[in-house]
Amino acid sequence: MLAPAPGSPGVCAVGEGWDGGGGQIMLQYIKHLIKQNYNSLGFIPLPSIEQAMDNGQVLIEKENDDPCGFLLFGNGFPVLKIYQDCIQYDARKIHHGMNLVKRLIAIAEKRNCVAISLWCADDLESNEFWKAAGFIFVGKRIGGKKRKRMHNKWILPIGGLLKLQAGPKGEG
């Protein structure tokens, strides 16, 4: 049905080489997955998700040629921001999430970004995933008014940050 992006087995970016009907199929899948995981994901209005899809800011993970998760990110510079990341419950294996992160790292490197960041509710197991993926915990904030939970800030430095710290000729 939908082919993975070149060099990214099982991972596709909506808006990058998808067929005409694929976007609507993926939108329905993402809506379904968000609904199933409402307590773990922050709210993003549907038009914003559609815009992100049109801009190629949604990565889709697949298992056996079927979608099993997604990652929605922003086009920030010099830091790319992850706004939502979700793997469906019956496919929650660490390699699916890692595949999405690796794909996003490649995008960040291509754009010369220095880091990838995200906020994750303090009470979610996904904090352990972000730590395992190499993200660094850098702080907390008070969450939204409705759920009143703390959010953890995670940052993954990208090669560009190391280059900046090393100076123009590699001096450090």
LOTOR-731479 format. One line per 5 residues: number of its first residue (from 1); their letters; for each residue x, y, z of N, C-alpha, C, O. Coordinates in Angstrom, 3 decimals, padded with zeros to 6 digits, always signed. Layout:
<rs>
NUM	A	X:Y:Z:X:Y:Z:X:Y:Z:X:Y:Z | ...
</rs>
This chain:
<rs>
1	MLAPA	+000.826:-001.190:+000.000:+000.000:+000.000:+000.000:+000.869:+001.251:+000.000:+000.834:+002.010:-000.968 | +001.653:+001.493:+001.061:+002.507:+002.670:+001.138:+003.944:+002.209:+001.318:+004.209:+001.309:+002.115 | +004.867:+002.808:+000.595:+006.257:+002.368:+000.628:+007.067:+003.187:+001.621:+006.845:+004.390:+001.759 | +008.015:+002.543:+002.322:+008.882:+003.280:+003.229:+009.770:+004.262:+002.472:+010.052:+004.081:+001.288 | +010.199:+005.295:+003.170:+011.132:+006.251:+002.589:+012.454:+005.537:+002.324:+012.820:+004.639:+003.083
6	PGSPG	+013.177:+005.907:+001.275:+014.439:+005.251:+000.960:+015.391:+005.266:+002.152:+015.549:+006.284:+002.825 | +016.017:+004.131:+002.398:+016.982:+004.027:+003.482:+016.367:+003.933:+004.862:+017.093:+003.977:+005.855 | +015.056:+003.805:+004.958:+014.393:+003.756:+006.255:+013.413:+002.595:+006.292:+012.211:+002.798:+006.118 | +013.905:+001.377:+006.515:+013.009:+000.231:+006.495:+011.865:+000.398:+007.480:+012.089:+000.612:+008.671 | +010.657:+000.302:+006.989:+009.485:+000.358:+007.853:+009.059:+001.735:+008.275:+008.077:+001.861:+009.008
11	VCAVG	+009.746:+002.782:+007.851:+009.396:+004.137:+008.282:+009.109:+005.000:+007.066:+009.891:+005.018:+006.115 | +008.005:+005.707:+007.090:+007.624:+006.592:+006.000:+007.356:+007.976:+006.572:+007.012:+008.124:+007.744 | +007.520:+008.974:+005.733:+007.138:+010.330:+006.113:+005.944:+010.717:+005.273:+006.015:+010.685:+004.044 | +004.851:+011.080:+005.909:+003.679:+011.527:+005.178:+004.068:+012.793:+004.436:+004.680:+013.692:+005.014 | +003.721:+012.867:+003.171:+004.065:+014.030:+002.368:+005.343:+013.818:+001.582:+005.682:+014.650:+000.741
16	EGWDG	+006.069:+012.730:+001.827:+007.284:+012.421:+001.092:+007.077:+011.107:+000.343:+007.397:+010.036:+000.857 | +006.545:+011.194:-000.861:+006.404:+010.014:-001.702:+005.186:+009.154:-001.435:+005.131:+008.015:-001.900 | +004.217:+009.655:-000.708:+003.007:+008.884:-000.451:+002.065:+009.035:-001.625:+002.048:+010.076:-002.282 | +001.281:+008.001:-001.895:+000.318:+008.133:-002.983:-000.828:+009.043:-002.558:-000.970:+009.344:-001.373 | -001.636:+009.478:-003.498:-002.685:+010.454:-003.234:-003.646:+010.072:-002.128:-004.054:+010.940:-001.356
21	GGGQI	-004.028:+008.802:-002.019:-004.984:+008.394:-001.002:-004.351:+008.051:+000.329:-005.043:+007.936:+001.341 | -003.018:+007.885:+000.333:-002.336:+007.453:+001.545:-002.464:+008.421:+002.696:-002.557:+008.003:+003.850 | -002.472:+009.716:+002.403:-002.556:+010.715:+003.455:-003.839:+010.609:+004.245:-003.812:+010.696:+005.472 | -004.970:+010.422:+003.573:-006.252:+010.298:+004.278:-006.321:+009.007:+005.083:-006.892:+008.979:+006.173 | -005.740:+007.942:+004.546:-005.699:+006.677:+005.285:-004.872:+006.853:+006.553:-005.262:+006.404:+007.631
26	MLQYI	-003.723:+007.516:+006.408:-002.861:+007.731:+007.567:-003.496:+008.684:+008.573:-003.335:+008.498:+009.779 | -004.207:+009.693:+008.103:-004.889:+010.612:+009.003:-005.904:+009.848:+009.855:-005.991:+010.070:+011.063 | -006.663:+008.960:+009.238:-007.640:+008.167:+009.981:-006.940:+007.260:+010.995:-007.412:+007.085:+012.118 | -005.811:+006.690:+010.582:-005.048:+005.835:+011.498:-004.544:+006.643:+012.694:-004.675:+006.211:+013.839 | -003.971:+007.811:+012.425:-003.437:+008.664:+013.498:-004.563:+009.083:+014.444:-004.390:+009.032:+015.662
31	KHLIK	-005.704:+009.494:+013.908:-006.853:+009.871:+014.749:-007.249:+008.701:+015.649:-007.500:+008.887:+016.840 | -007.303:+007.512:+015.085:-007.674:+006.316:+015.840:-006.660:+006.052:+016.963:-007.043:+005.772:+018.099 | -005.369:+006.143:+016.634:-004.334:+005.881:+017.627:-004.341:+006.937:+018.734:-004.138:+006.611:+019.904 | -004.572:+008.185:+018.371:-004.665:+009.252:+019.381:-005.846:+008.997:+020.315:-005.733:+009.159:+021.530 | -006.974:+008.597:+019.740:-008.167:+008.322:+020.552:-007.904:+007.175:+021.530:-008.315:+007.233:+022.689
36	QNYNS	-007.217:+006.135:+021.055:-006.902:+004.992:+021.912:-005.944:+005.366:+023.041:-005.973:+004.752:+024.108 | -005.110:+006.354:+022.814:-004.059:+006.717:+023.765:-004.248:+008.125:+024.316:-003.276:+008.812:+024.628 | -005.479:+008.543:+024.433:-005.824:+009.899:+024.834:-005.137:+010.326:+026.130:-004.661:+011.457:+026.232 | -005.080:+009.432:+027.122:-004.515:+009.794:+028.417:-002.997:+009.958:+028.390:-002.419:+010.514:+029.324 | -002.354:+009.484:+027.340:-000.900:+009.581:+027.241:-000.427:+010.688:+026.309:+000.730:+011.102:+026.384
41	LGFIP	-001.301:+011.172:+025.434:-000.909:+012.150:+024.421:-001.537:+013.506:+024.700:-002.657:+013.598:+025.203 | -000.806:+014.544:+024.370:-001.354:+015.883:+024.466:-002.300:+016.142:+023.311:-002.282:+015.421:+022.314 | -003.121:+017.165:+023.443:-004.100:+017.502:+022.414:-003.448:+018.316:+021.304:-002.769:+019.309:+021.564 | -003.658:+017.891:+020.082:-003.269:+018.658:+018.901:-004.500:+018.705:+017.998:-005.045:+017.656:+017.654 | -004.944:+019.889:+017.611:-006.131:+019.995:+016.755:-005.922:+019.267:+015.417:-004.822:+019.264:+014.866
46	LPSIE	-006.978:+018.665:+014.919:-006.924:+017.912:+013.672:-006.344:+018.732:+012.514:-005.526:+018.196:+011.767 | -006.726:+020.010:+012.325:-006.121:+020.778:+011.230:-004.599:+020.909:+011.362:-003.891:+020.967:+010.356 | -004.102:+020.954:+012.586:-002.654:+021.024:+012.787:-001.982:+019.715:+012.388:-000.887:+019.724:+011.825 | -002.628:+018.595:+012.676:-002.100:+017.294:+012.264:-002.092:+017.201:+010.737:-001.120:+016.738:+010.139 | -003.180:+017.644:+010.119:-003.249:+017.623:+008.651:-002.150:+018.486:+008.042:-001.519:+018.091:+007.061
51	QAMDN	-001.921:+019.665:+008.622:-000.867:+020.554:+008.121:+000.506:+019.909:+008.272:+001.337:+019.988:+007.368 | +000.740:+019.273:+009.413:+002.012:+018.588:+009.632:+002.198:+017.468:+008.609:+003.302:+017.266:+008.102 | +001.132:+016.747:+008.308:+001.205:+015.694:+007.292:+001.552:+016.285:+005.935:+002.406:+015.753:+005.225 | +000.902:+017.372:+005.575:+001.178:+018.032:+004.292:+002.621:+018.509:+004.206:+003.205:+018.533:+003.123 | +003.200:+018.891:+005.346:+004.568:+019.403:+005.395:+005.624:+018.308:+005.561:+006.814:+018.607:+005.663
56	GQVLI	+005.198:+017.045:+005.587:+006.155:+015.960:+005.771:+006.706:+015.877:+007.180:+007.827:+015.409:+007.378 | +005.931:+016.328:+008.170:+006.364:+016.350:+009.563:+005.756:+015.221:+010.382:+005.730:+015.289:+011.611 | +005.265:+014.182:+009.708:+004.729:+013.018:+010.397:+005.442:+011.790:+009.847:+005.396:+011.515:+008.648 | +006.092:+011.066:+010.725:+006.749:+009.820:+010.350:+005.845:+008.672:+010.783:+005.269:+008.702:+011.871 | +005.725:+007.671:+009.936:+004.878:+006.511:+010.227:+005.767:+005.277:+010.332:+006.587:+005.019:+009.452
61	EKEND	+005.602:+004.527:+011.397:+006.300:+003.255:+011.567:+005.365:+002.141:+011.125:+004.157:+002.198:+011.357 | +005.936:+001.127:+010.486:+005.133:+000.020:+009.986:+005.664:-001.306:+010.500:+006.858:-001.460:+010.759 | +004.763:-002.250:+010.641:+005.114:-003.625:+010.981:+004.323:-004.522:+010.042:+003.096:-004.435:+009.985 | +005.010:-005.373:+009.312:+004.362:-006.253:+008.333:+003.507:-005.451:+007.354:+002.385:-005.847:+007.041 | +004.028:-004.335:+006.874:+003.375:-003.455:+005.904:+002.124:-002.748:+006.422:+001.411:-002.116:+005.643
66	DPCGF	+001.850:-002.841:+007.707:+000.722:-002.119:+008.304:+001.256:-001.052:+009.244:+002.258:-001.281:+009.922 | +000.606:+000.119:+009.303:+001.077:+001.140:+010.241:+000.940:+000.657:+011.680:-000.026:-000.019:+012.035 | +001.927:+001.017:+012.503:+001.859:+000.630:+013.914:+002.233:+001.793:+014.833:+002.265:+001.626:+016.053 | +002.514:+002.962:+014.267:+002.834:+004.105:+015.102:+003.195:+005.314:+014.272:+003.344:+005.241:+013.052 | +003.335:+006.446:+014.976:+003.675:+007.688:+014.283:+004.474:+008.598:+015.202:+004.473:+008.440:+016.422
71	LLFGN	+005.152:+009.553:+014.585:+005.864:+010.606:+015.292:+005.573:+011.903:+014.556:+005.804:+011.996:+013.351 | +005.070:+012.904:+015.269:+004.753:+014.209:+014.700:+005.748:+015.215:+015.273:+005.881:+015.351:+016.490 | +006.445:+015.919:+014.377:+007.469:+016.855:+014.829:+007.301:+018.217:+014.179:+006.604:+018.353:+013.173 | +007.942:+019.222:+014.756:+007.893:+020.576:+014.226:+009.118:+020.883:+013.387:+010.112:+020.158:+013.426 | +009.034:+021.959:+012.633:+010.127:+022.368:+011.759:+011.036:+023.395:+012.415:+011.603:+024.241:+011.723
76	GFPVL	+011.186:+023.342:+013.715:+012.000:+024.334:+014.410:+013.468:+024.277:+014.037:+013.968:+023.245:+013.592 | +014.141:+025.376:+014.219:+015.582:+025.438:+014.016:+016.156:+026.372:+015.071:+015.606:+027.456:+015.265 | +017.184:+026.028:+015.730:+018.060:+024.890:+015.490:+017.659:+023.618:+016.241:+018.406:+022.640:+016.234 | +016.493:+023.620:+016.884:+016.033:+022.439:+017.625:+014.721:+021.940:+017.021:+013.741:+022.681:+016.948 | +014.710:+020.672:+016.588:+013.453:+020.047:+016.139:+012.690:+019.618:+017.387:+013.288:+019.128:+018.345
81	KIYQD	+011.384:+019.799:+017.378:+010.562:+019.432:+018.527:+009.632:+018.286:+018.164:+008.977:+018.306:+017.122 | +009.584:+017.300:+019.029:+008.627:+016.206:+018.896:+007.375:+016.642:+019.646:+007.434:+016.987:+020.826 | +006.236:+016.623:+018.946:+004.967:+016.999:+019.576:+004.145:+015.789:+019.990:+003.457:+015.828:+021.009 | +004.208:+014.724:+019.217:+003.539:+013.479:+019.597:+004.318:+012.317:+019.016:+004.877:+012.402:+017.923 | +004.343:+011.232:+019.768:+004.974:+009.997:+019.336:+004.180:+008.876:+019.976:+003.984:+008.865:+021.191
86	CIQYD	+003.723:+007.935:+019.169:+002.900:+006.872:+019.724:+003.046:+005.606:+018.887:+002.972:+005.647:+017.659 | +003.251:+004.494:+019.563:+003.255:+003.170:+018.939:+002.024:+002.444:+019.484:+001.775:+002.451:+020.689 | +001.252:+001.813:+018.583:+000.034:+001.149:+019.058:+000.393:+000.052:+020.051:+001.471:-000.539:+019.978 | -000.517:-000.212:+020.976:-000.258:-001.052:+022.133:+000.278:-002.438:+021.761:+001.233:-002.910:+022.378 | -000.315:-003.090:+020.773:+000.091:-004.455:+020.443:+001.404:-004.524:+019.663:+001.872:-005.618:+019.349
91	ARKIH	+002.002:-003.385:+019.350:+003.275:-003.362:+018.618:+004.358:-002.641:+019.413:+005.371:-002.238:+018.843 | +004.165:-002.475:+020.703:+005.120:-001.703:+021.507:+006.373:-002.527:+021.767:+006.511:-003.219:+022.775 | +007.256:-002.414:+020.822:+008.591:-002.998:+020.931:+009.539:-001.831:+020.758:+009.273:-000.917:+019.977 | +010.632:-001.858:+021.476:+011.517:-000.688:+021.482:+012.034:-000.348:+020.087:+012.310:+000.819:+019.807 | +012.171:-001.342:+019.202:+012.740:-001.023:+017.883:+011.821:-000.135:+017.050:+012.311:+000.624:+016.214
96	HGMNL	+010.514:-000.205:+017.249:+009.616:+000.672:+016.486:+009.850:+002.135:+016.855:+009.982:+002.989:+015.978 | +009.900:+002.414:+018.134:+010.167:+003.780:+018.580:+011.557:+004.239:+018.163:+011.737:+005.377:+017.732 | +012.537:+003.355:+018.291:+013.908:+003.702:+017.905:+014.000:+003.999:+016.408:+014.726:+004.906:+016.003 | +013.271:+003.243:+015.585:+013.269:+003.514:+014.143:+012.783:+004.933:+013.858:+013.362:+005.637:+013.031 | +011.732:+005.346:+014.537:+011.212:+006.698:+014.337:+012.223:+007.752:+014.785:+012.413:+008.763:+014.109
101	VKRLI	+012.865:+007.512:+015.921:+013.864:+008.463:+016.421:+015.050:+008.537:+015.462:+015.538:+009.629:+015.170 | +015.519:+007.391:+014.969:+016.642:+007.394:+014.021:+016.299:+008.183:+012.764:+017.127:+008.930:+012.243 | +015.085:+008.012:+012.287:+014.653:+008.742:+011.091:+014.642:+010.256:+011.368:+015.063:+011.052:+010.529 | +014.157:+010.635:+012.549:+014.116:+012.052:+012.896:+015.528:+012.621:+013.081:+015.785:+013.771:+012.727 | +016.431:+011.824:+013.628:+017.826:+012.262:+013.757:+018.401:+012.558:+012.373:+019.091:+013.561:+012.191
106	AIAEK	+018.122:+011.696:+011.402:+018.617:+011.916:+010.034:+018.075:+013.228:+009.465:+018.800:+013.968:+008.800 | +016.804:+013.510:+009.728:+016.201:+014.771:+009.269:+016.879:+015.949:+009.961:+017.218:+016.942:+009.318 | +017.074:+015.835:+011.264:+017.706:+016.925:+012.031:+019.131:+017.177:+011.536:+019.542:+018.329:+011.397 | +019.876:+016.120:+011.274:+021.246:+016.273:+010.778:+021.269:+016.930:+009.408:+022.102:+017.797:+009.139 | +020.355:+016.516:+008.547:+020.280:+017.097:+007.198:+019.996:+018.598:+007.265:+020.463:+019.360:+006.418
111	RNCVA	+019.231:+019.019:+008.271:+018.862:+020.429:+008.429:+019.863:+021.192:+009.312:+019.652:+022.366:+009.615 | +020.928:+020.536:+009.715:+021.949:+021.132:+010.585:+021.390:+021.586:+011.930:+021.841:+022.589:+012.484 | +020.425:+020.861:+012.448:+019.892:+021.160:+013.777:+020.888:+020.706:+014.834:+021.708:+019.820:+014.591 | +020.811:+021.314:+015.999:+021.726:+020.967:+017.076:+021.112:+020.005:+018.091:+021.834:+019.413:+018.893 | +019.787:+019.842:+018.066:+019.142:+018.973:+019.045:+017.710:+018.656:+018.627:+017.131:+019.295:+017.749
116	ISLWC	+017.169:+017.645:+019.293:+015.744:+017.293:+019.207:+015.224:+017.374:+020.638:+015.883:+016.898:+021.562 | +014.048:+017.971:+020.830:+013.516:+018.089:+022.190:+012.060:+017.660:+022.241:+011.380:+017.572:+021.219 | +011.601:+017.395:+023.454:+010.204:+017.033:+023.667:+009.861:+017.200:+025.136:+010.735:+017.246:+026.002 | +008.563:+017.289:+025.391:+008.016:+017.248:+026.747:+007.254:+015.934:+026.881:+006.550:+015.525:+025.958 | +007.394:+015.273:+028.031:+006.702:+014.005:+028.275:+006.140:+014.035:+029.693:+006.849:+014.370:+030.641
121	ADDLE	+004.866:+013.682:+029.831:+004.252:+013.668:+031.161:+005.058:+012.762:+032.096:+005.470:+011.663:+031.722 | +005.268:+013.245:+033.299:+006.118:+012.590:+034.289:+005.671:+011.173:+034.635:+006.505:+010.330:+034.964 | +004.383:+010.899:+034.566:+003.853:+009.607:+035.002:+003.823:+008.541:+033.914:+003.285:+007.458:+034.145 | +004.381:+008.809:+032.736:+004.324:+007.855:+031.634:+005.586:+006.995:+031.553:+006.693:+007.474:+031.799 | +005.404:+005.725:+031.205:+006.532:+004.821:+031.018:+007.426:+005.260:+029.866:+008.594:+004.879:+029.809
126	SNEFW	+006.893:+006.052:+028.955:+007.673:+006.479:+027.798:+008.897:+007.299:+028.199:+009.815:+007.449:+027.392 | +008.938:+007.832:+029.417:+010.142:+008.521:+029.887:+011.348:+007.577:+029.857:+012.463:+007.992:+029.540 | +011.114:+006.311:+030.187:+012.201:+005.321:+030.132:+012.659:+005.093:+028.689:+013.845:+004.882:+028.435 | +011.720:+005.138:+027.753:+012.099:+005.009:+026.346:+013.000:+006.165:+025.922:+014.039:+005.941:+025.300 | +012.612:+007.408:+026.253:+013.407:+008.564:+025.842:+014.811:+008.483:+026.423:+015.787:+008.825:+025.754
131	KAAGF	+014.911:+008.033:+027.665:+016.229:+007.859:+028.281:+017.031:+006.804:+027.521:+018.207:+007.015:+027.223 | +016.399:+005.669:+027.206:+017.077:+004.593:+026.474:+017.486:+005.037:+025.068:+018.463:+004.531:+024.515 | +016.742:+005.978:+024.494:+017.042:+006.470:+023.147:+018.166:+007.507:+023.153:+018.547:+008.007:+022.094 | +018.697:+007.833:+024.323:+019.813:+008.760:+024.408:+019.438:+010.187:+024.744:+020.303:+011.061:+024.795 | +018.152:+010.436:+024.975:+017.724:+011.787:+025.352:+018.176:+012.070:+026.783:+018.296:+011.159:+027.602
136	IFVGK	+018.418:+013.324:+027.063:+018.888:+013.759:+028.373:+017.774:+014.544:+029.061:+017.206:+015.469:+028.480 | +017.468:+014.172:+030.295:+016.484:+014.901:+031.100:+017.093:+016.238:+031.504:+018.188:+016.284:+032.065 | +016.365:+017.346:+031.212:+016.924:+018.667:+031.519:+016.025:+019.530:+032.413:+016.420:+020.634:+032.787 | +014.831:+019.052:+032.760:+013.988:+019.853:+033.636:+012.538:+019.432:+033.628:+012.141:+018.496:+032.934 | +011.748:+020.157:+034.428:+010.310:+019.866:+034.573:+009.515:+021.155:+034.448:+010.046:+022.257:+034.591
141	RIGGK	+008.230:+020.984:+034.176:+007.283:+022.098:+034.209:+005.940:+021.565:+034.679:+005.684:+020.361:+034.638 | +005.104:+022.461:+035.116:+003.741:+022.080:+035.479:+002.964:+021.886:+034.186:+003.031:+022.717:+033.280 | +002.228:+020.782:+034.106:+001.486:+020.449:+032.895:+000.223:+021.262:+032.731:+000.048:+022.308:+033.355 | -000.651:+020.763:+031.881:-001.887:+021.458:+031.563:-002.853:+021.549:+032.730:-002.684:+020.885:+033.753 | -003.866:+022.383:+032.559:-004.848:+022.624:+033.619:-005.734:+021.411:+033.863:-006.135:+021.161:+035.000
146	KRKRM	-006.044:+020.655:+032.817:-006.988:+019.555:+032.942:-006.404:+018.369:+033.715:-007.033:+017.867:+034.646 | -005.227:+017.928:+033.339:-004.660:+016.722:+033.952:-003.743:+017.024:+035.139:-003.501:+016.151:+035.972 | -003.242:+018.238:+035.218:-002.429:+018.705:+036.350:-001.290:+017.755:+036.698:-001.098:+017.405:+037.863 | -000.548:+017.346:+035.699:+000.605:+016.503:+035.985:+001.873:+017.211:+035.512:+001.827:+018.113:+034.675 | +002.983:+016.788:+036.057:+004.269:+017.376:+035.695:+004.718:+016.842:+034.335:+004.401:+015.712:+033.964
151	HNKWI	+005.463:+017.672:+033.596:+006.042:+017.281:+032.313:+007.558:+017.323:+032.424:+008.121:+018.249:+033.007 | +008.210:+016.321:+031.865:+009.669:+016.263:+031.831:+010.157:+016.757:+030.483:+009.573:+016.433:+029.449 | +011.221:+017.536:+030.489:+011.846:+018.027:+029.258:+013.025:+017.110:+028.932:+013.904:+016.889:+029.765 | +013.027:+016.577:+027.696:+014.087:+015.709:+027.209:+014.724:+016.345:+025.981:+014.029:+016.895:+025.128 | +016.053:+016.268:+025.896:+016.783:+016.800:+024.746:+017.792:+015.765:+024.273:+018.477:+015.128:+025.073
156	LPIGG	+017.866:+015.612:+022.950:+018.874:+014.755:+022.332:+019.811:+015.644:+021.523:+019.422:+016.159:+020.475 | +021.043:+015.830:+022.000:+021.992:+016.629:+021.214:+022.307:+015.919:+019.893:+022.432:+014.695:+019.850 | +022.428:+016.682:+018.849:+022.777:+016.167:+017.520:+024.209:+016.615:+017.224:+024.709:+017.542:+017.862 | +024.860:+015.978:+016.280:+026.251:+016.266:+015.939:+026.583:+017.739:+015.849:+027.683:+018.143:+016.224 | +025.653:+018.558:+015.358:+025.905:+019.982:+015.220:+026.261:+020.648:+016.534:+027.084:+021.564:+016.559
161	LLKLQ	+025.654:+020.202:+017.630:+025.947:+020.774:+018.942:+027.394:+020.481:+019.318:+028.089:+021.349:+019.847 | +027.847:+019.268:+019.048:+029.221:+018.912:+019.359:+030.184:+019.746:+018.526:+031.244:+020.143:+019.012 | +029.822:+020.014:+017.271:+030.653:+020.843:+016.407:+030.737:+022.260:+016.958:+031.809:+022.864:+016.941 | +029.626:+022.797:+017.444:+029.631:+024.149:+017.999:+030.498:+024.219:+019.252:+031.230:+025.189:+019.447 | +030.420:+023.199:+020.097:+031.196:+023.196:+021.324:+032.685:+023.059:+021.042:+033.508:+023.573:+021.800
166	AGPKG	+033.043:+022.366:+019.950:+034.436:+022.124:+019.638:+035.125:+023.361:+019.054:+036.354:+023.417:+019.017 | +034.374:+024.321:+018.610:+034.962:+025.513:+018.014:+035.187:+025.317:+016.513:+034.990:+024.217:+015.998 | +035.594:+026.361:+015.818:+035.680:+026.315:+014.371:+036.730:+025.358:+013.820:+036.567:+024.847:+012.712 | +037.804:+025.104:+014.564:+038.858:+024.221:+014.065:+038.993:+022.971:+014.926:+040.037:+022.319:+014.933 | +037.938:+022.648:+015.642:+037.973:+021.446:+016.458:+038.608:+021.649:+017.826:+038.766:+020.684:+018.573
171	EG	+038.983:+022.902:+018.180:+039.514:+023.128:+019.513:+038.358:+023.091:+020.513:+037.248:+023.516:+020.195 | +038.602:+022.611:+021.657:+037.493:+022.468:+022.528:+037.523:+023.129:+023.791:+036.574:+023.023:+024.567
</rs>
